Amino acid sequence: MANYLFLFRGGKMREMSPQQMQESMGIWAAWIGELSKKGLFKGGEPLGLESRVLTGKKQPVTDGPFGETKDIVGGYLIVTAPHFDGAVELARGCPILDNGGSVEVREIQEMKI
């Protein structure tokens, strides 16, 4: 089994009423709960809106995130799956897909130090 990172982008969470937000959070909790019951959920959190970006040798700091709302990473999960295609199948159940968002699935490579 390998670990995979799910990066969540976009979605309409900021456009929801408080009731819709609460309902959506319940759907997310149920989905993550199912992953957890199966022993596949390793961790994850939503991300705050504020960020800073450092680039290059001089490392100038700029405010961010920049880009279209659909491109902003709003959170992540780490899951375990037997192979990449299995991780993709797990991501298909993600609630963000029902709200106009996307999930990027990336294998987490083991660092040998």
Summary of the structure (lengths in Angstrom):
residues: 113
radius of gyration: 15.7
end to end distance: 20.4
largest distance: 47.5
contacts: 263
relative contact order: 0.33
helix: 35%
strand: 35%
